[in-house]
């Protein structure tokens, strides 16, 4: 009997009291049973932590969550790094920002179908915005895979981002740092590009259906705070050395 895909849903959250319950409800209602939620309150100054603590006691999440409460703010990328390095390598990470939510109850079922093929190590997908008006659906062109030229290609590997924990764990920590600290912005670019390069030999899948709702109302979005800084840091990341594509992720 084939072992079911096991998901680790990782949610870094900071000052998301307005959306925390909707975010958590979209995870609690998932019909796929094989997942564990890691919710990180990143030293919020509103009542995000209190709302999360209450919601996590509800059916669907009570027995399958880990709540992490930071005493000082760490930033999204630092939170991803610390949590994912504690997760078993064979589990599939599902990245959900604390102010966003999954599009419907069968999201994890749909992603599990992709990982039922042993060659898949990473998926990216399509999202719609809230409020409506923005939609992202764009595959990577074949020549980018052939040349492993992700660093010079448009950023398309967006929500919903999933990948094996081991793939993330193979990233050198120094490639996630800027001036000795984890990138404060563009963190998803910093960790996705190395993984795309390592998985380029047929181990990446785009899921065309909308699986994720991206909340563009939050004034704390990086692009809303400082678009110029985000653009600069993305350029710094793109100029880093390319990773070697791997033939296998889990040697027998």
C-alpha positions in Angstrom: 0.0 0.0 0.0 1.4 3.4 -1.0 2.1 5.7 2.0 0.0 8.8 1.9 1.6 12.2 1.3 2.2 14.0 4.6 1.9 17.8 4.6 3.3 20.3 7.0 1.4 23.6 6.6 3.6 26.5 7.8 1.9 29.8 8.5 4.1 32.7 9.6 1.8 35.5 11.0 2.3 39.1 12.2 -0.5 41.5 13.2 -3.1 39.6 11.2 -6.0 39.8 13.7 -8.3 40.8 10.9 -7.7 37.7 8.9 -6.3 35.0 11.3 -9.6 33.2 11.8 -10.3 33.1 8.0 -6.8 31.9 7.4 -7.1 29.1 10.0 -10.6 28.1 9.0 -9.5 27.5 5.5 -6.9 25.0 6.8 -9.2 23.4 9.4 -11.8 22.6 6.7 -9.4 20.6 4.5 -10.8 17.2 3.7 -7.3 15.7 3.3 -6.4 14.3 6.8 -2.7 13.9 6.6 -1.3 17.2 7.6 0.1 19.1 10.6 -0.1 22.9 11.1 2.8 25.0 12.3 1.4 28.4 13.2 4.0 31.1 14.1 2.9 34.2 15.8 5.9 36.5 15.1 5.6 38.7 18.2 2.3 40.4 17.0 1.3 43.6 18.8 -2.4 43.1 18.1 -4.5 40.1 19.3 -3.4 37.7 16.5 -1.9 35.3 19.1 -5.0 35.2 21.2 -7.3 34.6 18.2 -5.1 31.8 17.0 -4.9 30.2 20.4 -8.7 30.1 20.6 -9.2 28.9 17.0 -6.6 26.2 17.3 -8.7 24.4 19.9 -11.5 23.8 17.5 -12.1 20.5 15.7 -9.9 20.0 12.7 -6.9 21.6 14.2 -6.8 20.8 18.0 -4.9 17.5 17.6 -2.8 18.5 14.6 -1.1 21.8 15.3 2.0 23.3 16.8 1.8 26.9 18.0 5.0 28.9 18.1 5.0 32.3 19.7 8.1 34.5 19.2 9.1 36.8 22.0 10.8 39.1 19.3 9.9 39.6 15.7 12.0 37.4 13.4 10.5 38.0 9.9 8.9 35.5 7.6 12.0 34.0 6.1 13.6 33.4 9.4 10.5 31.7 10.7 10.3 29.4 7.6 13.9 28.5 8.0 13.7 27.6 11.7 10.5 25.6 11.4 11.3 23.7 8.2 14.6 22.6 9.6 12.7 20.9 12.4 10.4 18.9 10.1 11.1 15.5 8.7 12.7 15.6 5.3 10.0 13.5 3.6 7.1 15.8 4.5 5.8 18.3 2.0 5.8 21.9 3.1 2.7 24.0 2.3 3.4 27.8 2.6 0.5 29.9 3.6 0.9 33.5 4.8 -1.0 34.5 7.9 -3.2 37.1 6.1 -4.1 34.8 3.1 -6.2 31.6 2.9 -6.7 28.4 0.9 -9.3 28.6 -1.8 -11.4 25.6 -1.0 -11.6 22.5 1.3 -9.9 20.2 -1.3 -6.7 22.1 -1.8 -4.5 19.6 -0.1 -6.2 16.7 -1.9 -5.4 18.4 -5.2 -1.7 18.9 -4.2 -1.4 15.3 -2.9 -2.3 14.1 -6.4 0.9 15.7 -7.7 3.1 14.2 -5.1 1.6 10.8 -5.7 4.1 10.8 -8.6 7.5 10.1 -7.1 9.3 12.4 -9.5 7.5 15.6 -8.1 9.5 17.5 -5.5 8.0 21.0 -5.8 4.8 22.6 -7.0 3.7 26.2 -7.6 0.3 27.4 -8.7 -2.3 29.9 -9.4 -4.0 32.4 -7.1 -6.8 34.9 -7.1 -6.7 38.1 -5.1 -9.0 39.4 -2.4 -10.7 41.7 -3.3 -11.1 40.2 -6.7 -9.2 41.7 -9.7 -5.8 40.1 -9.7 -5.2 36.6 -10.9 -1.9 34.7 -11.4 -1.6 31.8 -13.9 1.7 31.5 -15.7 3.8 28.4 -16.5 7.6 28.4 -16.8 8.7 28.1 -20.4 10.6 25.0 -21.5 13.8 26.8 -22.3 14.1 28.0 -18.7 14.1 24.4 -17.5 16.6 23.4 -20.2 19.0 26.2 -19.4 18.2 26.3 -15.7 17.8 30.1 -16.1 15.3 30.8 -13.4 17.3 33.7 -12.0 16.9 35.7 -15.2 13.3 34.7 -15.8 10.1 36.5 -14.7 8.9 35.6 -11.2 6.1 33.1 -11.8 6.5 30.4 -9.1 4.0 31.9 -6.7 1.2 30.7 -4.5 0.4 28.0 -3.7 4.1 27.0 -3.1 4.8 23.5 -1.9 8.0 21.4 -1.7 9.6 18.6 0.2 11.2 19.7 3.4 14.5 18.1 2.4 14.7 20.3 -0.7 14.5 23.4 1.4 17.0 21.9 3.9 19.6 21.6 1.1 19.7 25.4 0.7 22.9 27.0 2.1 21.9 29.3 5.0 24.2 32.1 3.7 22.1 32.3 0.5 19.1 33.3 2.6 21.0 36.1 4.4 21.7 39.8 3.6 24.3 41.6 5.6 24.2 38.8 8.2 20.4 38.6 8.6 17.6 36.8 6.9 16.3 38.7 3.9 13.6 41.0 5.4 11.8 41.1 2.0 11.6 38.8 -1.1 12.2 35.8 1.1 10.2 33.5 -1.1 12.4 34.4 -4.0 15.5 33.6 -1.9 14.3 30.1 -1.1 12.4 29.2 -4.3 15.2 29.9 -6.8 17.6 27.4 -5.3 14.9 24.8 -5.1 13.8 25.4 -8.6 17.4 24.9 -9.8 17.9 21.8 -7.8 14.5 20.3 -9.0 14.9 21.5 -12.7 15.4 18.0 -14.1 11.7 17.1 -14.3 10.7 17.5 -10.7 8.6 20.7 -10.8 4.8 20.9 -11.4 2.5 23.9 -12.0 -1.0 23.4 -10.7 -3.3 25.6 -13.0 -6.4 25.6 -10.7 -6.8 28.3 -8.2 -5.8 26.9 -4.8 -4.9 30.1 -2.9 -6.5 33.5 -2.1 -3.9 36.3 -1.9 -5.0 39.2 0.3 -4.0 42.5 -1.2 -5.8 44.6 1.4 -3.1 44.2 4.1 -1.1 47.4 4.4 1.8 45.3 5.8 2.5 43.6 2.4 6.1 44.1 1.4 5.3 45.7 -1.8 3.1 48.2 0.0 5.7 49.0 2.6 8.7 49.6 0.4 8.5 48.4 -3.2 12.0 49.8 -4.0 13.6 47.8 -1.2 11.8 44.7 -2.3 13.0 45.1 -5.9 16.6 45.7 -4.7 16.7 42.6 -2.5 15.3 40.5 -5.3 18.1 41.6 -7.6 20.6 40.7 -4.9 19.1 37.2 -4.7 19.1 36.8 -8.4 22.8 37.5 -8.6 23.7 34.7 -6.3 25.4 31.6 -7.7 23.1 29.0 -9.3 22.6 25.7 -7.6 23.4 22.3 -9.3 20.4 20.4 -10.5 19.9 17.1 -8.6 19.3 13.6 -10.1 17.6 12.3 -6.9 16.3 13.8 -3.7 15.8 10.6 -1.6 18.5 8.1 -2.5 17.4 4.5 -2.0 
